[in-house]
Amino acid sequence: MTADAAVQQETATVWTTPQGAPARLLWAGRRFTVIAKPIAWMDRISWWESSLRVPAGSAAAVVERPMWQVQARAVEDGEILIFDLAASDGAQWPITAIYD
């Protein structure tokens, strides 16, 4: 599998289950349905590149971010891709990698 490094700045519109796991997504005008159990994990953030100081008591939120890896099938053509998604409070989630 190969990761597409160009996706660093892309986002997907994500619909979640009541438990917060991704269920469907829209990326690059394509609709995808999650077809396997999503994998939750934590990613380290290069906090020193974005913040000069970390407020007391908030280090975990600055150093780590919740992520989901999902295997999803395109509704239109059946293509299956694996997405690494950074969880977000809204519907727009950053894509950190895509594997084919």
Contacts in CASP RR format, 6 or more apart in sequence:
PFRMAT RR
TARGET T0000
AUTHOR 0000-0000-0000
METHOD contacts of the structure
MODEL  1
MTADAAVQQETATVWTTPQGAPARLLWAGRRFTVIAKPIAWMDRISWWES
SLRVPAGSAAAVVERPMWQVQARAVEDGEILIFDLAASDGAQWPITAIYD
1 82 0 8 1.000
1 99 0 8 1.000
1 100 0 8 1.000
2 99 0 8 1.000
2 100 0 8 1.000
3 97 0 8 1.000
3 98 0 8 1.000
3 99 0 8 1.000
4 97 0 8 1.000
4 98 0 8 1.000
4 99 0 8 1.000
5 97 0 8 1.000
7 95 0 8 1.000
7 96 0 8 1.000
7 97 0 8 1.000
7 98 0 8 1.000
8 96 0 8 1.000
10 27 0 8 1.000
10 28 0 8 1.000
10 94 0 8 1.000
10 95 0 8 1.000
11 92 0 8 1.000
11 93 0 8 1.000
11 94 0 8 1.000
11 95 0 8 1.000
12 25 0 8 1.000
12 26 0 8 1.000
12 27 0 8 1.000
12 83 0 8 1.000
12 85 0 8 1.000
12 92 0 8 1.000
12 93 0 8 1.000
12 95 0 8 1.000
13 25 0 8 1.000
13 26 0 8 1.000
13 27 0 8 1.000
13 91 0 8 1.000
13 92 0 8 1.000
13 93 0 8 1.000
14 22 0 8 1.000
14 24 0 8 1.000
14 25 0 8 1.000
14 85 0 8 1.000
14 88 0 8 1.000
14 91 0 8 1.000
14 92 0 8 1.000
14 93 0 8 1.000
15 22 0 8 1.000
15 23 0 8 1.000
15 24 0 8 1.000
15 25 0 8 1.000
15 91 0 8 1.000
16 22 0 8 1.000
16 23 0 8 1.000
17 23 0 8 1.000
21 34 0 8 1.000
21 38 0 8 1.000
21 40 0 8 1.000
21 68 0 8 1.000
22 34 0 8 1.000
22 38 0 8 1.000
22 68 0 8 1.000
22 70 0 8 1.000
22 85 0 8 1.000
22 93 0 8 1.000
23 33 0 8 1.000
23 34 0 8 1.000
24 31 0 8 1.000
24 32 0 8 1.000
24 33 0 8 1.000
24 34 0 8 1.000
25 31 0 8 1.000
25 32 0 8 1.000
25 34 0 8 1.000
25 70 0 8 1.000
25 72 0 8 1.000
25 83 0 8 1.000
25 85 0 8 1.000
25 93 0 8 1.000
26 32 0 8 1.000
27 83 0 8 1.000
27 95 0 8 1.000
30 74 0 8 1.000
30 75 0 8 1.000
30 76 0 8 1.000
31 74 0 8 1.000
31 75 0 8 1.000
31 76 0 8 1.000
32 72 0 8 1.000
32 73 0 8 1.000
32 74 0 8 1.000
32 75 0 8 1.000
32 81 0 8 1.000
32 83 0 8 1.000
33 72 0 8 1.000
33 73 0 8 1.000
33 75 0 8 1.000
34 70 0 8 1.000
34 71 0 8 1.000
34 72 0 8 1.000
35 71 0 8 1.000
35 72 0 8 1.000
35 73 0 8 1.000
35 80 0 8 1.000
36 70 0 8 1.000
36 71 0 8 1.000
38 68 0 8 1.000
38 69 0 8 1.000
38 70 0 8 1.000
39 68 0 8 1.000
39 69 0 8 1.000
39 70 0 8 1.000
40 66 0 8 1.000
40 67 0 8 1.000
40 68 0 8 1.000
41 66 0 8 1.000
41 67 0 8 1.000
41 68 0 8 1.000
41 69 0 8 1.000
42 64 0 8 1.000
42 65 0 8 1.000
42 66 0 8 1.000
42 67 0 8 1.000
43 64 0 8 1.000
43 65 0 8 1.000
43 66 0 8 1.000
43 67 0 8 1.000
43 86 0 8 1.000
43 96 0 8 1.000
44 63 0 8 1.000
44 64 0 8 1.000
45 62 0 8 1.000
45 63 0 8 1.000
45 64 0 8 1.000
45 65 0 8 1.000
47 54 0 8 1.000
47 62 0 8 1.000
47 63 0 8 1.000
51 62 0 8 1.000
54 62 0 8 1.000
65 86 0 8 1.000
65 87 0 8 1.000
66 86 0 8 1.000
66 87 0 8 1.000
67 84 0 8 1.000
67 85 0 8 1.000
67 86 0 8 1.000
67 87 0 8 1.000
67 96 0 8 1.000
68 84 0 8 1.000
68 85 0 8 1.000
68 87 0 8 1.000
69 82 0 8 1.000
69 83 0 8 1.000
69 84 0 8 1.000
69 85 0 8 1.000
70 82 0 8 1.000
70 83 0 8 1.000
70 85 0 8 1.000
71 80 0 8 1.000
71 81 0 8 1.000
71 82 0 8 1.000
72 80 0 8 1.000
72 81 0 8 1.000
72 82 0 8 1.000
72 83 0 8 1.000
73 79 0 8 1.000
73 80 0 8 1.000
74 80 0 8 1.000
74 81 0 8 1.000
81 98 0 8 1.000
81 99 0 8 1.000
81 100 0 8 1.000
82 98 0 8 1.000
82 99 0 8 1.000
82 100 0 8 1.000
83 95 0 8 1.000
83 97 0 8 1.000
83 98 0 8 1.000
83 99 0 8 1.000
84 95 0 8 1.000
84 96 0 8 1.000
84 97 0 8 1.000
84 98 0 8 1.000
85 93 0 8 1.000
85 94 0 8 1.000
85 95 0 8 1.000
85 96 0 8 1.000
86 93 0 8 1.000
86 94 0 8 1.000
86 95 0 8 1.000
86 96 0 8 1.000
87 93 0 8 1.000
88 94 0 8 1.000
END
